[in-house]
């Protein structure tokens, strides 16, 4: 039996969940306003109430060019993860803080780092390569890394159970952050996020794709500093920037005045779904996951409405509860809503290191 404690350190909270060997959640908690550092009392109180922890799995956003599989944590690996902070300045320090805090509470329990970038590490060269000087790409490991890989990996595995193997899948992870991945042969062959999580779709507060020439123009001609521009692109753009208010899709869908912003969001979503399908020479299964993908039927309907030429049509009256097929009768492409379960994928990856010896017998 392997009870895995899954640790997900967010921007302001720490999520902990214990999964048993059937992937059932034994217990879970979210520690709000978690500042990291030495704050371990709440973690210890939760862990002390658990029936036992055999291993720990940490969600880490960025693995860089070298950390491309789940890896047993030690001081060297921890420091290598911390060394990637410049590539994910918002997320990486929080992941390291989670490693340190839970390691203090459970010092004798093996811990594994699981990376959001790992699912995309073997993207085809044509999909991962930026058209920059080759020496730059090689010197600084410039490439499309992709993110949300733990969620997309779970979608790939779940679609294999729901629709059978060897499907061409476009996985739409839609939340405050959002990305699409083209999955063929159970591997990522293209994805919308790139060197950083800023690329691709319009998100709650992130811009998604912006002409780099526009960014350079702002830096050279507007008086905007690099630090201010970084803050705007990350925190004051996307739906929040377009509406001048909330970036929450629930608010946007409910607000008549926000219709133009929703139209921009859906245009980019439809366009990128089609691009992902083109990367696979077709589409068999479309999946919506993440908080928006699971709970916003208007977004699903708005995306599908522009994809009939691909064979997509959905039953807008279908009741969604858990993993649900919403394909309209006669549609060539099957469409599903799949509950985001990064925790299940992390637990699976942790167990993949045993019984070969990494976690002991």
Secondary structure, DSSP 4 states (H G I P E B T S, - for coil): ---EEEEEE-SSEEEEEEE-TT--EEEEEEEET---TT--HHHHHHHHTSS--SEEEEEES--TTT--S-EE--HHHHHHHHTTGGGSTTTHHHHHHHHHHHHHHTTTS-EEEEETTGGGTT--HHHH--SS-HHHHHHHT-S-----HHHHHHHHHHHHHHH-SS--EEEEEESSSEEEEEEETTEEEEES--SSTTSSS--SS---S--HHHHHHHHHHS---HHHHHHHHHHS-HHHHHHTS---HHHHHH-GGGHHHHHHHHHHHHHHHHHHHHHTTS-SEEEEEHHHHHH-HHHHHHHHTT-GGGT--B-TTPPP-SSEE-BPTT-SSEEEE----HHHHHHHHHHTTTTTTSS--
